[in-house]
Amino acid sequence: MTIVTREEASEIAEDYKEILDKEWHHDHEIIRDDNGTLRWKQNPKVREIIDKGILNGLWYLFHTMGLTKNSEEVRKLYRDMGYSLSGYWEIFFWEVNNEDAHLYRKGKRKKK
């Protein structure tokens, strides 16, 4: 496992750049796993809980609370799970899986 900077990840794929341009508000680390996949660095405690098979129940809870795929709490959970950047893009940024993806806009980072 190696740490990958946001700049490096942005240069690898346009989808990664889209994620990182819109999600500048957090500094969640990105890693390259042993298979070469870029992932959010997982929180081992979160992963341990999720591995007990409760993710579907959490989605029910999210909906009950009015949270959507554009809610920061949901996105943070997936980052803490160690989700791959490509899978994260598919869930949260691809309109096929998130019909409101166009509504999520934390803003673009200012150019230096």
Backbone atoms as SQL, in Angstrom:
CREATE TABLE atoms (id INTEGER PRIMARY KEY, chain TEXT, resi INTEGER, resn TEXT, atom TEXT, x REAL, y REAL, z REAL);
INSERT INTO atoms VALUES
  (1, 'A', 1, 'MET', 'N', 0.836, -1.178, 0.000),
  (2, 'A', 1, 'MET', 'CA', 0.000, 0.000, 0.000),
  (3, 'A', 1, 'MET', 'C', 0.881, 1.241, 0.000),
  (4, 'A', 2, 'THR', 'N', 0.553, 2.165, -0.906),
  (5, 'A', 2, 'THR', 'CA', 1.263, 3.440, -0.939),
  (6, 'A', 2, 'THR', 'C', 0.249, 4.586, -0.972),
  (7, 'A', 3, 'ILE', 'N', 0.631, 5.709, -0.402),
  (8, 'A', 3, 'ILE', 'CA', -0.209, 6.913, -0.418),
  (9, 'A', 3, 'ILE', 'C', -0.068, 7.566, -1.795),
  (10, 'A', 4, 'VAL', 'N', -1.190, 8.031, -2.327),
  (11, 'A', 4, 'VAL', 'CA', -1.220, 8.718, -3.616),
  (12, 'A', 4, 'VAL', 'C', -1.761, 10.120, -3.369),
  (13, 'A', 5, 'THR', 'N', -1.097, 11.129, -3.909),
  (14, 'A', 5, 'THR', 'CA', -1.591, 12.492, -3.723),
  (15, 'A', 5, 'THR', 'C', -2.821, 12.722, -4.595),
  (16, 'A', 6, 'ARG', 'N', -3.576, 13.717, -4.246),
  (17, 'A', 6, 'ARG', 'CA', -4.749, 14.080, -5.042),
  (18, 'A', 6, 'ARG', 'C', -4.337, 14.491, -6.449),
  (19, 'A', 7, 'GLU', 'N', -3.223, 15.165, -6.560),
  (20, 'A', 7, 'GLU', 'CA', -2.740, 15.588, -7.874),
  (21, 'A', 7, 'GLU', 'C', -2.407, 14.375, -8.736),
  (22, 'A', 8, 'GLU', 'N', -1.728, 13.395, -8.148),
  (23, 'A', 8, 'GLU', 'CA', -1.400, 12.167, -8.895),
  (24, 'A', 8, 'GLU', 'C', -2.664, 11.439, -9.328),
  (25, 'A', 9, 'ALA', 'N', -3.619, 11.310, -8.416),
  (26, 'A', 9, 'ALA', 'CA', -4.866, 10.606, -8.738),
  (27, 'A', 9, 'ALA', 'C', -5.626, 11.339, -9.839),
  (28, 'A', 10, 'SER', 'N', -5.645, 12.660, -9.782),
  (29, 'A', 10, 'SER', 'CA', -6.352, 13.456, -10.792),
  (30, 'A', 10, 'SER', 'C', -5.781, 13.265, -12.186),
  (31, 'A', 11, 'GLU', 'N', -4.488, 12.976, -12.266),
  (32, 'A', 11, 'GLU', 'CA', -3.834, 12.782, -13.563),
  (33, 'A', 11, 'GLU', 'C', -4.067, 11.381, -14.130),
  (34, 'A', 12, 'ILE', 'N', -4.479, 10.440, -13.309),
  (35, 'A', 12, 'ILE', 'CA', -4.657, 9.055, -13.748),
  (36, 'A', 12, 'ILE', 'C', -5.939, 8.876, -14.546),
  (37, 'A', 13, 'ALA', 'N', -7.029, 9.506, -14.081),
  (38, 'A', 13, 'ALA', 'CA', -8.312, 9.320, -14.766),
  (39, 'A', 13, 'ALA', 'C', -9.168, 10.573, -14.613),
  (40, 'A', 14, 'GLU', 'N', -9.890, 10.894, -15.660),
  (41, 'A', 14, 'GLU', 'CA', -10.788, 12.054, -15.641),
  (42, 'A', 14, 'GLU', 'C', -11.855, 11.907, -14.550),
  (43, 'A', 15, 'ASP', 'N', -12.329, 10.672, -14.325),
  (44, 'A', 15, 'ASP', 'CA', -13.327, 10.443, -13.272),
  (45, 'A', 15, 'ASP', 'C', -12.763, 10.793, -11.899),
  (46, 'A', 16, 'TYR', 'N', -11.507, 10.437, -11.657),
  (47, 'A', 16, 'TYR', 'CA', -10.884, 10.753, -10.372),
  (48, 'A', 16, 'TYR', 'C', -10.761, 12.264, -10.215),
  (49, 'A', 17, 'LYS', 'N', -10.401, 12.935, -11.293),
  (50, 'A', 17, 'LYS', 'CA', -10.288, 14.396, -11.270),
  (51, 'A', 17, 'LYS', 'C', -11.639, 15.013, -10.930),
  (52, 'A', 18, 'GLU', 'N', -12.709, 14.475, -11.506),
  (53, 'A', 18, 'GLU', 'CA', -14.044, 14.993, -11.221),
  (54, 'A', 18, 'GLU', 'C', -14.368, 14.869, -9.732),
  (55, 'A', 19, 'ILE', 'N', -14.073, 13.710, -9.157),
  (56, 'A', 19, 'ILE', 'CA', -14.310, 13.505, -7.722),
  (57, 'A', 19, 'ILE', 'C', -13.537, 14.538, -6.908),
  (58, 'A', 20, 'LEU', 'N', -12.249, 14.624, -7.171),
  (59, 'A', 20, 'LEU', 'CA', -11.371, 15.442, -6.336),
  (60, 'A', 20, 'LEU', 'C', -11.595, 16.930, -6.542),
  (61, 'A', 21, 'ASP', 'N', -12.036, 17.333, -7.730),
  (62, 'A', 21, 'ASP', 'CA', -12.375, 18.739, -7.948),
  (63, 'A', 21, 'ASP', 'C', -13.617, 19.143, -7.165),
  (64, 'A', 22, 'LYS', 'N', -14.534, 18.207, -6.979),
  (65, 'A', 22, 'LYS', 'CA', -15.780, 18.526, -6.282),
  (66, 'A', 22, 'LYS', 'C', -15.696, 18.250, -4.788),
  (67, 'A', 23, 'GLU', 'N', -14.823, 17.352, -4.390),
  (68, 'A', 23, 'GLU', 'CA', -14.724, 16.984, -2.975),
  (69, 'A', 23, 'GLU', 'C', -13.424, 17.508, -2.369),
  (70, 'A', 24, 'TRP', 'N', -13.236, 18.794, -2.495),
  (71, 'A', 24, 'TRP', 'CA', -12.044, 19.445, -1.945),
  (72, 'A', 24, 'TRP', 'C', -12.179, 19.738, -0.457),
  (73, 'A', 25, 'HIS', 'N', -13.382, 19.588, 0.103),
  (74, 'A', 25, 'HIS', 'CA', -13.672, 19.960, 1.480),
  (75, 'A', 25, 'HIS', 'C', -13.143, 18.969, 2.517),
  (76, 'A', 26, 'HIS', 'N', -12.650, 17.822, 2.098),
  (77, 'A', 26, 'HIS', 'CA', -12.078, 16.866, 3.056),
  (78, 'A', 26, 'HIS', 'C', -10.676, 16.477, 2.574),
  (79, 'A', 27, 'ASP', 'N', -9.911, 15.925, 3.484),
  (80, 'A', 27, 'ASP', 'CA', -8.543, 15.538, 3.126),
  (81, 'A', 27, 'ASP', 'C', -8.325, 14.034, 3.297),
  (82, 'A', 28, 'HIS', 'N', -9.371, 13.269, 2.983),
  (83, 'A', 28, 'HIS', 'CA', -9.292, 11.816, 3.116),
  (84, 'A', 28, 'HIS', 'C', -8.166, 11.284, 2.228),
  (85, 'A', 29, 'GLU', 'N', -7.282, 10.485, 2.810),
  (86, 'A', 29, 'GLU', 'CA', -6.137, 9.964, 2.055),
  (87, 'A', 29, 'GLU', 'C', -6.567, 8.954, 0.992),
  (88, 'A', 30, 'ILE', 'N', -5.804, 8.941, -0.080),
  (89, 'A', 30, 'ILE', 'CA', -5.986, 7.982, -1.165),
  (90, 'A', 30, 'ILE', 'C', -4.784, 7.051, -1.143),
  (91, 'A', 31, 'ILE', 'N', -5.046, 5.766, -1.325),
  (92, 'A', 31, 'ILE', 'CA', -3.955, 4.784, -1.349),
  (93, 'A', 31, 'ILE', 'C', -4.026, 3.970, -2.639),
  (94, 'A', 32, 'ARG', 'N', -2.889, 3.401, -3.003),
  (95, 'A', 32, 'ARG', 'CA', -2.834, 2.404, -4.082),
  (96, 'A', 32, 'ARG', 'C', -2.652, 1.076, -3.385),
  (97, 'A', 33, 'ASP', 'N', -3.616, 0.159, -3.560),
  (98, 'A', 33, 'ASP', 'CA', -3.522, -1.124, -2.868),
  (99, 'A', 33, 'ASP', 'C', -2.537, -2.050, -3.592),
  (100, 'A', 34, 'ASP', 'N', -2.382, -3.248, -3.066),
  (101, 'A', 34, 'ASP', 'CA', -1.406, -4.195, -3.619),
  (102, 'A', 34, 'ASP', 'C', -1.726, -4.623, -5.048),
  (103, 'A', 35, 'ASN', 'N', -2.981, -4.422, -5.480),
  (104, 'A', 35, 'ASN', 'CA', -3.377, -4.752, -6.855),
  (105, 'A', 35, 'ASN', 'C', -3.276, -3.551, -7.787),
  (106, 'A', 36, 'GLY', 'N', -2.859, -2.396, -7.257),
  (107, 'A', 36, 'GLY', 'CA', -2.726, -1.190, -8.069),
  (108, 'A', 36, 'GLY', 'C', -3.987, -0.342, -8.134),
  (109, 'A', 37, 'THR', 'N', -5.022, -0.735, -7.391),
  (110, 'A', 37, 'THR', 'CA', -6.289, -0.002, -7.383),
  (111, 'A', 37, 'THR', 'C', -6.193, 1.202, -6.450),
  (112, 'A', 38, 'LEU', 'N', -6.681, 2.350, -6.911),
  (113, 'A', 38, 'LEU', 'CA', -6.736, 3.524, -6.047),
  (114, 'A', 38, 'LEU', 'C', -7.993, 3.450, -5.196),
  (115, 'A', 39, 'ARG', 'N', -7.811, 3.644, -3.898),
  (116, 'A', 39, 'ARG', 'CA', -8.900, 3.551, -2.928),
  (117, 'A', 39, 'ARG', 'C', -8.778, 4.682, -1.921),
  (118, 'A', 40, 'TRP', 'N', -9.918, 4.999, -1.304),
  (119, 'A', 40, 'TRP', 'CA', -9.859, 5.837, -0.125),
  (120, 'A', 40, 'TRP', 'C', -9.247, 4.980, 0.981),
  (121, 'A', 41, 'LYS', 'N', -8.417, 5.561, 1.811),
  (122, 'A', 41, 'LYS', 'CA', -7.818, 4.813, 2.921),
  (123, 'A', 41, 'LYS', 'C', -8.925, 4.465, 3.911),
  (124, 'A', 42, 'GLN', 'N', -9.049, 3.188, 4.185),
  (125, 'A', 42, 'GLN', 'CA', -10.155, 2.748, 5.033),
  (126, 'A', 42, 'GLN', 'C', -9.894, 2.997, 6.511),
  (127, 'A', 43, 'ASN', 'N', -10.992, 3.151, 7.227),
  (128, 'A', 43, 'ASN', 'CA', -10.981, 3.191, 8.674),
  (129, 'A', 43, 'ASN', 'C', -11.256, 1.752, 9.101),
  (130, 'A', 44, 'PRO', 'N', -10.290, 1.068, 9.706),
  (131, 'A', 44, 'PRO', 'CA', -10.468, -0.355, 10.027),
  (132, 'A', 44, 'PRO', 'C', -11.703, -0.661, 10.874),
  (133, 'A', 45, 'LYS', 'N', -12.067, 0.215, 11.780),
  (134, 'A', 45, 'LYS', 'CA', -13.254, -0.015, 12.624),
  (135, 'A', 45, 'LYS', 'C', -14.525, 0.034, 11.775),
  (136, 'A', 46, 'VAL', 'N', -14.605, 0.993, 10.858),
  (137, 'A', 46, 'VAL', 'CA', -15.774, 1.091, 9.971),
  (138, 'A', 46, 'VAL', 'C', -15.847, -0.161, 9.111),
  (139, 'A', 47, 'ARG', 'N', -14.720, -0.563, 8.548),
  (140, 'A', 47, 'ARG', 'CA', -14.693, -1.751, 7.683),
  (141, 'A', 47, 'ARG', 'C', -15.142, -2.981, 8.459),
  (142, 'A', 48, 'GLU', 'N', -14.695, -3.103, 9.694),
  (143, 'A', 48, 'GLU', 'CA', -15.064, -4.253, 10.534),
  (144, 'A', 48, 'GLU', 'C', -16.582, -4.307, 10.744),
  (145, 'A', 49, 'ILE', 'N', -17.175, -3.158, 11.005),
  (146, 'A', 49, 'ILE', 'CA', -18.629, -3.105, 11.213),
  (147, 'A', 49, 'ILE', 'C', -19.376, -3.423, 9.917),
  (148, 'A', 50, 'ILE', 'N', -18.953, -2.827, 8.817),
  (149, 'A', 50, 'ILE', 'CA', -19.610, -3.047, 7.518),
  (150, 'A', 50, 'ILE', 'C', -19.488, -4.505, 7.095),
  (151, 'A', 51, 'ASP', 'N', -18.364, -5.133, 7.394),
  (152, 'A', 51, 'ASP', 'CA', -18.160, -6.532, 7.015),
  (153, 'A', 51, 'ASP', 'C', -19.120, -7.484, 7.728),
  (154, 'A', 52, 'LYS', 'N', -19.850, -6.977, 8.703),
  (155, 'A', 52, 'LYS', 'CA', -20.853, -7.805, 9.385),
  (156, 'A', 52, 'LYS', 'C', -22.155, -7.865, 8.591),
  (157, 'A', 53, 'GLY', 'N', -22.185, -7.210, 7.429),
  (158, 'A', 53, 'GLY', 'CA', -23.331, -7.316, 6.533),
  (159, 'A', 53, 'GLY', 'C', -24.470, -6.361, 6.821),
  (160, 'A', 54, 'ILE', 'N', -24.161, -5.174, 7.316),
  (161, 'A', 54, 'ILE', 'CA', -25.235, -4.252, 7.694),
  (162, 'A', 54, 'ILE', 'C', -25.438, -3.098, 6.714),
  (163, 'A', 55, 'LEU', 'N', -24.734, -3.086, 5.597),
  (164, 'A', 55, 'LEU', 'CA', -24.809, -1.934, 4.694),
  (165, 'A', 55, 'LEU', 'C', -26.229, -1.684, 4.189),
  (166, 'A', 56, 'ASN', 'N', -26.960, -2.733, 3.818),
  (167, 'A', 56, 'ASN', 'CA', -28.334, -2.529, 3.342),
  (168, 'A', 56, 'ASN', 'C', -29.212, -1.909, 4.423),
  (169, 'A', 57, 'GLY', 'N', -29.019, -2.330, 5.662),
  (170, 'A', 57, 'GLY', 'CA', -29.757, -1.736, 6.771),
  (171, 'A', 57, 'GLY', 'C', -29.405, -0.270, 6.964),
  (172, 'A', 58, 'LEU', 'N', -28.153, 0.056, 6.744),
  (173, 'A', 58, 'LEU', 'CA', -27.749, 1.460, 6.855),
  (174, 'A', 58, 'LEU', 'C', -28.417, 2.313, 5.784),
  (175, 'A', 59, 'TRP', 'N', -28.569, 1.756, 4.572),
  (176, 'A', 59, 'TRP', 'CA', -29.247, 2.514, 3.513),
  (177, 'A', 59, 'TRP', 'C', -30.699, 2.789, 3.898),
  (178, 'A', 60, 'TYR', 'N', -31.347, 1.831, 4.543),
  (179, 'A', 60, 'TYR', 'CA', -32.702, 2.051, 5.026),
  (180, 'A', 60, 'TYR', 'C', -32.703, 3.197, 6.046),
  (181, 'A', 61, 'LEU', 'N', -31.736, 3.185, 6.937),
  (182, 'A', 61, 'LEU', 'CA', -31.602, 4.248, 7.935),
  (183, 'A', 61, 'LEU', 'C', -31.347, 5.594, 7.252),
  (184, 'A', 62, 'PHE', 'N', -30.452, 5.618, 6.268),
  (185, 'A', 62, 'PHE', 'CA', -30.159, 6.862, 5.550),
  (186, 'A', 62, 'PHE', 'C', -31.434, 7.449, 4.952),
  (187, 'A', 63, 'HIS', 'N', -32.209, 6.604, 4.264),
  (188, 'A', 63, 'HIS', 'CA', -33.445, 7.081, 3.639),
  (189, 'A', 63, 'HIS', 'C', -34.436, 7.591, 4.687),
  (190, 'A', 64, 'THR', 'N', -34.523, 6.889, 5.816),
  (191, 'A', 64, 'THR', 'CA', -35.405, 7.319, 6.894),
  (192, 'A', 64, 'THR', 'C', -34.989, 8.696, 7.421),
  (193, 'A', 65, 'MET', 'N', -33.697, 8.949, 7.434),
  (194, 'A', 65, 'MET', 'CA', -33.166, 10.227, 7.922),
  (195, 'A', 65, 'MET', 'C', -33.179, 11.313, 6.845),
  (196, 'A', 66, 'GLY', 'N', -33.584, 10.956, 5.627),
  (197, 'A', 66, 'GLY', 'CA', -33.606, 11.934, 4.543),
  (198, 'A', 66, 'GLY', 'C', -32.260, 12.128, 3.873),
  (199, 'A', 67, 'LEU', 'N', -31.330, 11.205, 4.103),
  (200, 'A', 67, 'LEU', 'CA', -30.010, 11.298, 3.483),
  (201, 'A', 67, 'LEU', 'C', -30.041, 10.633, 2.108),
  (202, 'A', 68, 'THR', 'N', -29.245, 11.157, 1.192),
  (203, 'A', 68, 'THR', 'CA', -29.174, 10.625, -0.172),
  (204, 'A', 68, 'THR', 'C', -27.716, 10.390, -0.537),
  (205, 'A', 69, 'LYS', 'N', -27.505, 9.969, -1.775),
  (206, 'A', 69, 'LYS', 'CA', -26.129, 9.776, -2.252),
  (207, 'A', 69, 'LYS', 'C', -25.367, 11.093, -2.346),
  (208, 'A', 70, 'ASN', 'N', -26.074, 12.204, -2.246),
  (209, 'A', 70, 'ASN', 'CA', -25.412, 13.510, -2.242),
  (210, 'A', 70, 'ASN', 'C', -25.121, 14.013, -0.831),
  (211, 'A', 71, 'SER', 'N', -25.476, 13.235, 0.177),
  (212, 'A', 71, 'SER', 'CA', -25.235, 13.627, 1.569),
  (213, 'A', 71, 'SER', 'C', -23.800, 13.279, 1.964),
  (214, 'A', 72, 'GLU', 'N', -23.170, 14.225, 2.612),
  (215, 'A', 72, 'GLU', 'CA', -21.779, 14.031, 3.019),
  (216, 'A', 72, 'GLU', 'C', -21.619, 12.832, 3.959),
  (217, 'A', 73, 'GLU', 'N', -22.604, 12.588, 4.828),
  (218, 'A', 73, 'GLU', 'CA', -22.506, 11.467, 5.772),
  (219, 'A', 73, 'GLU', 'C', -22.412, 10.134, 5.037),
  (220, 'A', 74, 'VAL', 'N', -23.178, 9.997, 3.973),
  (221, 'A', 74, 'VAL', 'CA', -23.169, 8.756, 3.181),
  (222, 'A', 74, 'VAL', 'C', -21.836, 8.618, 2.465),
  (223, 'A', 75, 'ARG', 'N', -21.386, 9.692, 1.859),
  (224, 'A', 75, 'ARG', 'CA', -20.114, 9.652, 1.124),
  (225, 'A', 75, 'ARG', 'C', -18.939, 9.353, 2.060),
  (226, 'A', 76, 'LYS', 'N', -18.974, 9.947, 3.245),
  (227, 'A', 76, 'LYS', 'CA', -17.890, 9.693, 4.209),
  (228, 'A', 76, 'LYS', 'C', -17.855, 8.218, 4.601),
  (229, 'A', 77, 'LEU', 'N', -19.029, 7.615, 4.786),
  (230, 'A', 77, 'LEU', 'CA', -19.065, 6.188, 5.110),
  (231, 'A', 77, 'LEU', 'C', -18.349, 5.379, 4.026),
  (232, 'A', 78, 'TYR', 'N', -18.627, 5.670, 2.766),
  (233, 'A', 78, 'TYR', 'CA', -17.999, 4.920, 1.674),
  (234, 'A', 78, 'TYR', 'C', -16.490, 5.183, 1.599),
  (235, 'A', 79, 'ARG', 'N', -16.081, 6.410, 1.900),
  (236, 'A', 79, 'ARG', 'CA', -14.632, 6.668, 1.956),
  (237, 'A', 79, 'ARG', 'C', -14.016, 5.861, 3.091),
  (238, 'A', 80, 'ASP', 'N', -14.657, 5.885, 4.259),
  (239, 'A', 80, 'ASP', 'CA', -14.134, 5.154, 5.425),
  (240, 'A', 80, 'ASP', 'C', -14.138, 3.642, 5.208),
  (241, 'A', 81, 'MET', 'N', -15.024, 3.154, 4.328),
  (242, 'A', 81, 'MET', 'CA', -15.044, 1.727, 4.007),
  (243, 'A', 81, 'MET', 'C', -13.834, 1.329, 3.160),
  (244, 'A', 82, 'GLY', 'N', -13.148, 2.320, 2.581),
  (245, 'A', 82, 'GLY', 'CA', -12.014, 2.012, 1.716),
  (246, 'A', 82, 'GLY', 'C', -12.436, 1.736, 0.282),
  (247, 'A', 83, 'TYR', 'N', -13.539, 2.350, -0.130),
  (248, 'A', 83, 'TYR', 'CA', -14.065, 2.126, -1.475),
  (249, 'A', 83, 'TYR', 'C', -13.054, 2.562, -2.528),
  (250, 'A', 84, 'SER', 'N', -13.036, 1.865, -3.649),
  (251, 'A', 84, 'SER', 'CA', -12.161, 2.268, -4.743),
  (252, 'A', 84, 'SER', 'C', -12.665, 3.577, -5.327),
  (253, 'A', 85, 'LEU', 'N', -11.771, 4.387, -5.873),
  (254, 'A', 85, 'LEU', 'CA', -12.194, 5.645, -6.479),
  (255, 'A', 85, 'LEU', 'C', -13.100, 5.404, -7.678),
  (256, 'A', 86, 'SER', 'N', -12.826, 4.356, -8.448),
  (257, 'A', 86, 'SER', 'CA', -13.681, 4.088, -9.613),
  (258, 'A', 86, 'SER', 'C', -15.089, 3.678, -9.163),
  (259, 'A', 87, 'GLY', 'N', -15.193, 2.849, -8.144),
  (260, 'A', 87, 'GLY', 'CA', -16.491, 2.457, -7.617),
  (261, 'A', 87, 'GLY', 'C', -17.217, 3.627, -6.981),
  (262, 'A', 88, 'TYR', 'N', -16.479, 4.471, -6.300),
  (263, 'A', 88, 'TYR', 'CA', -17.039, 5.667, -5.670),
  (264, 'A', 88, 'TYR', 'C', -17.624, 6.584, -6.744),
  (265, 'A', 89, 'TRP', 'N', -16.898, 6.765, -7.850),
  (266, 'A', 89, 'TRP', 'CA', -17.407, 7.599, -8.951),
  (267, 'A', 89, 'TRP', 'C', -18.709, 6.999, -9.498),
  (268, 'A', 90, 'GLU', 'N', -18.714, 5.675, -9.678),
  (269, 'A', 90, 'GLU', 'CA', -19.916, 5.032, -10.223),
  (270, 'A', 90, 'GLU', 'C', -21.129, 5.218, -9.314),
  (271, 'A', 91, 'ILE', 'N', -20.945, 5.121, -8.011),
  (272, 'A', 91, 'ILE', 'CA', -22.059, 5.252, -7.074),
  (273, 'A', 91, 'ILE', 'C', -22.540, 6.694, -6.955),
  (274, 'A', 92, 'PHE', 'N', -21.606, 7.618, -6.824),
  (275, 'A', 92, 'PHE', 'CA', -21.982, 8.975, -6.466),
  (276, 'A', 92, 'PHE', 'C', -21.990, 9.984, -7.611),
  (277, 'A', 93, 'PHE', 'N', -21.225, 9.760, -8.663),
  (278, 'A', 93, 'PHE', 'CA', -21.093, 10.761, -9.721),
  (279, 'A', 93, 'PHE', 'C', -21.722, 10.358, -11.051),
  (280, 'A', 94, 'TRP', 'N', -21.958, 9.090, -11.249),
  (281, 'A', 94, 'TRP', 'CA', -22.520, 8.599, -12.508),
  (282, 'A', 94, 'TRP', 'C', -24.039, 8.694, -12.418),
  (283, 'A', 95, 'GLU', 'N', -24.653, 9.401, -13.350),
  (284, 'A', 95, 'GLU', 'CA', -26.096, 9.627, -13.309),
  (285, 'A', 95, 'GLU', 'C', -26.917, 8.340, -13.385),
  (286, 'A', 96, 'VAL', 'N', -26.351, 7.269, -13.920),
  (287, 'A', 96, 'VAL', 'CA', -27.061, 5.991, -13.980),
  (288, 'A', 96, 'VAL', 'C', -27.375, 5.490, -12.565),
  (289, 'A', 97, 'ASN', 'N', -26.466, 5.711, -11.626),
  (290, 'A', 97, 'ASN', 'CA', -26.642, 5.249, -10.247),
  (291, 'A', 97, 'ASN', 'C', -27.087, 6.343, -9.286),
  (292, 'A', 98, 'ASN', 'N', -26.961, 7.582, -9.695),
  (293, 'A', 98, 'ASN', 'CA', -27.343, 8.710, -8.847),
  (294, 'A', 98, 'ASN', 'C', -27.970, 9.768, -9.745),
  (295, 'A', 99, 'GLU', 'N', -29.280, 9.675, -9.900),
  (296, 'A', 99, 'GLU', 'CA', -29.952, 10.583, -10.831),
  (297, 'A', 99, 'GLU', 'C', -29.837, 12.044, -10.411),
  (298, 'A', 100, 'ASP', 'N', -29.455, 12.296, -9.166),
  (299, 'A', 100, 'ASP', 'CA', -29.255, 13.664, -8.694),
  (300, 'A', 100, 'ASP', 'C', -27.782, 14.041, -8.597),
  (301, 'A', 101, 'ALA', 'N', -26.924, 13.280, -9.253),
  (302, 'A', 101, 'ALA', 'CA', -25.479, 13.537, -9.177),
  (303, 'A', 101, 'ALA', 'C', -25.144, 14.974, -9.563),
  (304, 'A', 102, 'HIS', 'N', -25.864, 15.516, -10.528),
  (305, 'A', 102, 'HIS', 'CA', -25.596, 16.884, -10.990),
  (306, 'A', 102, 'HIS', 'C', -25.877, 17.933, -9.910),
  (307, 'A', 103, 'LEU', 'N', -26.617, 17.561, -8.885),
  (308, 'A', 103, 'LEU', 'CA', -26.946, 18.502, -7.821),
  (309, 'A', 103, 'LEU', 'C', -25.851, 18.595, -6.756),
  (310, 'A', 104, 'TYR', 'N', -24.956, 17.610, -6.723),
  (311, 'A', 104, 'TYR', 'CA', -23.885, 17.633, -5.713),
  (312, 'A', 104, 'TYR', 'C', -22.774, 18.548, -6.197),
  (313, 'A', 105, 'ARG', 'N', -22.606, 19.640, -5.507),
  (314, 'A', 105, 'ARG', 'CA', -21.553, 20.573, -5.880),
  (315, 'A', 105, 'ARG', 'C', -21.005, 21.232, -4.627),
  (316, 'A', 106, 'LYS', 'N', -19.967, 20.679, -4.076),
  (317, 'A', 106, 'LYS', 'CA', -19.310, 21.332, -2.957),
  (318, 'A', 106, 'LYS', 'C', -18.523, 22.529, -3.466),
  (319, 'A', 107, 'GLY', 'N', -18.276, 22.586, -4.761),
  (320, 'A', 107, 'GLY', 'CA', -17.535, 23.683, -5.345),
  (321, 'A', 107, 'GLY', 'C', -16.214, 23.256, -5.895),
  (322, 'A', 108, 'LYS', 'N', -15.701, 24.050, -6.794),
  (323, 'A', 108, 'LYS', 'CA', -14.388, 23.765, -7.374),
  (324, 'A', 108, 'LYS', 'C', -13.315, 24.488, -6.581),
  (325, 'A', 109, 'ARG', 'N', -12.184, 23.847, -6.516),
  (326, 'A', 109, 'ARG', 'CA', -11.027, 24.424, -5.851),
  (327, 'A', 109, 'ARG', 'C', -10.550, 25.628, -6.650),
  (328, 'A', 110, 'LYS', 'N', -10.164, 26.661, -5.955),
  (329, 'A', 110, 'LYS', 'CA', -9.649, 27.835, -6.650),
  (330, 'A', 110, 'LYS', 'C', -8.287, 27.534, -7.226),
  (331, 'A', 111, 'LYS', 'N', -8.060, 28.016, -8.431),
  (332, 'A', 111, 'LYS', 'CA', -6.752, 27.834, -9.098),
  (333, 'A', 111, 'LYS', 'C', -5.723, 28.684, -8.370),
  (334, 'A', 112, 'LYS', 'N', -4.542, 28.096, -8.223),
  (335, 'A', 112, 'LYS', 'CA', -3.451, 28.823, -7.540),
  (336, 'A', 112, 'LYS', 'C', -2.696, 29.691, -8.517);
